[in-house]
Structures are given as structure tokens and as C-alpha cells.
Amino acid sequence: MNIKKNDKVKILAGKDKGKTGKVLQVMPKANRVSVEGLNLLIKHLRPRREGEKGQRIEFPAFINASNLAVVCPQCGRATRIAHKITKIEGKSSQKVRVCKKCQEIIE
């Protein structure tokens, strides 16, 4: 999966199409991602005691990763991700994510 926690992503499909947000949680085996403040669902809770009111809780639901595009921090555009094996100063070769539009490394 090309999307990691704390990445900025743009939604490509669904009710929040075109909006951007930060990734809160990733489930790689299910190919699903939770984005902060987007794809919100409402859960109704019943009152537990007499005289107490019920509640409506909003929470971000998971969205399929194929409906998201990573926003490159350097060029600021929604892009696809490439993988490249590079040598970083003082370290052995490492697999890094690269923006397909500006060819910059995404940390």
C-alpha cells in the first residue's frame, strides 16, 4: 500500500470527492484508510439512565485506498506514487516513495 499514516490525501470518489485531509489510520490487509474529518458517519446512542439524553456521535469511517491520491508535500498536487531504491547519506540502500509528477522523495 502506498498510503501511510499522517500522509495528506485527496479523495477521488464518494460523497467527499475533491476534499483533502490527513490519514489517521491504515488497514493494509483490508486496503482501507481513515481520513481526519472526512467520510463521517453518525452513530446514535441511547440514554443509559433515566433523565439522560441520547447522543449523536460523528466519527470518520474507513474508505477504500483506491479512492484516494497522495498529495505531494513538495509540489502540492495529488499524485501517484513510484518506488525507488536509493542510497541515502551514510545508510545502506533503501526503498523510498517518489512523486510521479515532480520526482521528489516523499518522506
C-alpha positions as CSV (number, residue, x, y, z in Angstrom):
1,M,0.0,0.0,0.0
2,N,1.4,3.4,-1.0
3,I,-0.5,5.4,1.7
4,K,0.9,5.8,5.2
5,K,-0.3,7.3,8.5
6,N,0.0,11.2,8.6
7,D,0.1,11.5,4.7
8,K,-2.1,14.2,3.2
9,V,-4.5,12.7,0.8
10,K,-7.2,13.8,-1.7
11,I,-10.5,11.9,-2.1
12,L,-11.1,10.9,-5.7
13,A,-14.6,9.3,-5.3
14,G,-17.6,9.4,-3.0
15,K,-19.6,12.0,-1.1
16,D,-16.4,14.0,-0.1
17,K,-14.9,14.0,-3.6
18,G,-12.2,16.7,-4.1
19,K,-11.6,17.3,-0.3
20,T,-8.2,16.7,1.3
21,G,-7.3,15.5,4.8
22,K,-4.7,13.8,6.9
23,V,-4.6,10.0,7.3
24,L,-5.5,8.8,10.8
25,Q,-5.4,5.1,10.5
26,V,-4.4,2.5,7.8
27,M,-5.5,-1.1,7.5
28,P,-3.2,-2.6,4.8
29,K,-4.7,-6.1,4.7
30,A,-8.2,-4.7,4.1
31,N,-6.9,-1.9,1.8
32,R,-8.8,0.7,3.8
33,V,-7.9,4.1,5.2
34,S,-9.4,6.5,7.7
35,V,-9.1,10.3,6.9
36,E,-9.5,13.0,9.5
37,G,-12.8,14.9,9.2
38,L,-13.9,13.2,6.0
39,N,-16.3,10.3,5.3
40,L,-18.0,11.0,8.6
41,L,-20.7,8.6,9.9
42,I,-23.2,9.3,12.7
43,K,-23.9,6.8,15.4
44,H,-26.9,7.3,17.6
45,L,-26.5,6.3,21.3
46,R,-29.5,5.6,23.5
47,P,-29.6,7.1,27.0
48,R,-28.3,4.8,29.7
49,R,-30.1,6.2,32.7
50,E,-33.4,7.9,33.2
51,G,-33.3,11.6,32.6
52,E,-30.2,11.4,30.5
53,K,-30.3,12.4,26.8
54,G,-29.3,10.3,23.9
55,Q,-26.3,11.3,21.8
56,R,-25.2,11.5,18.2
57,I,-21.5,10.7,17.7
58,E,-19.7,11.6,14.4
59,F,-16.7,9.5,13.5
60,P,-14.6,9.1,10.4
61,A,-15.3,5.8,8.6
62,F,-12.8,3.8,6.6
63,I,-12.6,4.4,2.8
64,N,-11.0,2.2,0.2
65,A,-7.4,3.2,-0.6
66,S,-8.1,3.1,-4.3
67,N,-10.4,6.2,-3.9
68,L,-7.5,8.3,-2.5
69,A,-4.5,10.0,-4.0
70,V,-1.4,11.1,-2.0
71,V,-0.8,14.9,-2.1
72,C,2.9,15.6,-2.7
73,P,4.4,17.8,0.0
74,Q,6.8,19.4,-2.5
75,C,4.6,20.2,-5.5
76,G,1.3,20.2,-3.6
77,R,-0.6,18.2,-6.3
78,A,-2.4,14.9,-6.0
79,T,-0.2,12.2,-7.5
80,R,0.5,8.6,-7.9
81,I,3.5,7.0,-6.1
82,A,6.5,5.3,-7.5
83,H,9.1,3.3,-5.5
84,K,12.8,3.7,-6.0
85,I,15.8,2.1,-4.3
86,T,18.3,4.8,-3.4
87,K,21.3,5.3,-1.2
88,I,20.8,7.9,1.4
89,E,23.9,9.5,3.1
90,G,25.5,7.1,5.5
91,K,22.9,4.4,5.2
92,S,22.6,1.3,3.1
93,S,20.3,1.2,0.0
94,Q,16.7,1.9,1.0
95,K,13.3,1.7,-0.8
96,V,11.7,5.2,-0.9
97,R,8.4,6.6,-2.2
98,V,8.7,9.1,-5.1
99,C,6.2,11.5,-6.6
100,K,5.3,10.7,-10.2
101,K,4.9,14.4,-11.1
102,C,7.9,16.2,-9.6
103,Q,10.2,13.1,-9.0
104,E,10.9,14.2,-5.4
105,I,11.2,11.8,-2.5
106,I,8.1,11.6,-0.2
107,E,9.1,11.0,3.5
